[in-house]
Amino acid sequence: MEKNSFKDKTTAQLRSNLNLIKGITIVLSFVIILLLSITIYGMVTKDNNGTFIALFVVAISCGATLPLQFMNMKNIKKELASR
């Protein structure tokens, strides 16, 4: 999203987007933690680690989206505070 796109939205739309992004971030964090714990457990206890290593890489890659979500939430909060 562009920074200027927040100025074009109403306060209700910004609050709705903020709540949606918070929910998505919480669910994504939970899924990433669950996936990481399953893959670490699998790598420690199982002999065939190929699948678990691939899933570990997927979990780390999905975790890279979290900072973007936090930055987006911060920008929305800043725009709401300026109104």
N, C-alpha and C positions, 0 to 999 in steps of 0.2 A: 504494500500500500504506500501511496505517496503521503508525505506529511501534510500536504494541503488538502487531501481528501477528508481529513477529520473536520476541517473548518466548514465543509459543505454539509455535514450531517447534523441532525438535530441532537439535542441532549439525550432524548429517549433512545435514539438509535445508537448513540455512543455507549450508553449504559447497557443496552441490550448486547452490543458487540463485546463489551468488556466482560459481561457475565458469560457469554458464549465462549470466549477465549479462555476464561478461568476454568470453565468446566472441561474444555478440551485439554487444557494443560494438565489438570489433575488426573484425568483418565489416562492421558499419554504417559505421564510420570509413573502411574501405577503399573501400566502394562510394561514399560521399560524395566522397572524394578523387578517385576515378576519374571520377565524374560531373562534378565541377567541372572537372577537367582537360580532359575531352572538350568540355564546353560552352565553356570559354574558348578552346580551340583552334578550335572551330567559329565562334565569334563573331569571331575574328581573321582567319580564312582564308576564310570563306564570305560571300556577298553577302546571302543571306536569313537574317537573324538572329532572326526571330520564334520559331522552334522552340528555338533555343539559349537565348534569354532565358527562355522558359518552363521549360526544363530547369534553368537556373541558379537560378530561384526555387524549384523543387522541391528541389534539392540544399541550398539554404540552409535551407529549412523542415525537411528531414530532420535537418540539423545541430542544430536546436533541441532535439532529443530527447537529444542526447549529455550535456548537463549533468545532466539528470534521471537518466540511467543512472549517472553518476559519483556523484551524491548517494545513490542507492540502494545502490551498492557500499560507499560510506563508512559508511552506516548499518548494513549487514550486518557489515562489519568491526568496527565499534564494538561491536555486540552479541556477536560472537564473542570479542572481547577481554575483555568483561565476564564471560564464563563461566569 
